[in-house]
Amino acid sequence: MEAIYPYANIIHLILAIIFLGYVFSDLAVISTLKNKFEKETQQKINQTLGKRSFKIFPLTLLFLVLTGGMMMSKYLNSNAGFFETDLQKILVFKIALVLIIVAGVGSNLYVKFTKGKKSNFMENHFHKLVIVLGLFIVIAAKWMFLV
């Protein structure tokens, strides 16, 4: 694991930038543009962006979780323990935040595949939640190695 840790770390950081960058651009730019057009144009924009984000968002998250899991195994395991150090406690907190995002993306994928209707929260506020959780995850990632 020691040999691949730096590679997993670099891939993880690049994917995190892509993931949070997409969410930020959706919140800051795309959502403000959507309200400037007619209903029909808004639907076309949503469909076009939805197709693209459906390909990027879940795959990026999947590889973020996989690379994060690879790196996590260095600090949380049966030999090192799970709640022995401050680093481990912060890492577990970070993992809990990640699981909230994963559950939300999983819920959205389920709704998409079953052709159901998204809840109002998921439709209007999920990306806001993701950006806030993402901010806390980034802070926790840095904080882990400072304590």
N, C-alpha and C positions, 0 to 999 in steps of 0.2 A: 504494500500500500504506500509505503514511503516514497517509492520511485514514481508513482503516478500522481501523487498528491499535488505537485505544482501544476501539472497539466489540467487536472480536474479543477483546480483553483482558478486558473486563467479562463477556462471554458465557462465556469460558473459565473465569474465576474462579467464576462462579455454578454452572456445570456441574461444576467440580471439587468444590465444596462438596456438591452433590447426590450426586455419585458416591461420594466418600469418606464422606459422611454415611450413605448407604445401607449401605455395607460395614460401617461402624462400628456402626450400629444392628443389623445382622444378627449381628455378633459379640458385641456387649455385651448386647443385649436379647433378640432373637428366638431365638438358639441356646439361651439359658438357659431360655426358656419351653418350647421343644419337648420337653425331657426331663421336664417336669412333667405331661404328659398321657399318656393311653393311646395305644397303637400306632395305632389307627384315627383318633383325633383328630390325632395327629402327622402322619399322611399327608395329612389334609385341610388342615392348616396348611401343609405343604410344597407341596401342589398350588396352594393359593390364593396363597401368596407367590411361588411359582415363576412363575405366570402373570403376576403384576404385575412381578416383577423382570425377566422375559424381555422385557417391553416397555420398561422404563426403562433397565436396565443397558447393553445393547448400543448403544442410540440415544444415550445420554448419552456413552458412550465414543467413538462415531463422531464426534459433534460436538466433543468435547474434542480429538480427533486433528485434525479439520479446522481448528478455530480455532487450535490449537497450531501446526499447519503453516503457517497464514497468518502468525502472529507469528514463527515460526522463520525464515521466508524473509527477514526483515529482518536477521538476524544471521548466518545461514549461507547463502552464495550464492557464485557464481563471482567476484564483485567483492570481497566482504568476506573470502572465504576460509572455511576449515572448521576449522582447528586453529591459527589465528594468535594468538588472544587467550585469556586464561583464561576469559572469558565463553563463548567458543565451545567450549572443552574441557568445561566444566561442562554446557553445553547438550547436547553430544553424549552425555555420560554420562546426562543426564536422559532423552534420547530412547531410549537403550538400555534404561533401566528401564521406560519406557512400552511399548516393544516387547515386553517380557516379559508385561506385563499384557494387551496386545492379543493376543498369541499364546495366552494362557490363555483369554481370552474367546472367541477364534476356535475354539479346541479344544472348549470347552463348547458353542458353537453347532453345531459339526459333529456332536458326539455327540447333541445334542438332535434335529437334523434327520434324522440317520440312525438314530435310536432305539437308539443304542448304550448302553453302560453307562459311566458316569464312572469314572475311576480313583479309588482310595482317596484319593490326594493331592488331586485336584480336588474330590472330594466333601467332604472334611473339613478341608482346609488352605488352599485357594486364597484364600479371603477374608482369611485371616491374612497370606498373602504379599502380597496387594493392599494391605492397610493398611500394612504395613511399607514396601513399595515406594512407596506414596503419600506416606508420611511423608518418605522420602528425596527424592522428587520435589519436594515442597513446600520442603524445606530447600535443595535445589539451586536451585530457582527464585529463592529469596531471595538465596542465596549468589552467584549469577551477577552480581548488580548491586552486590555489596559488594567484590568483588576487583578 
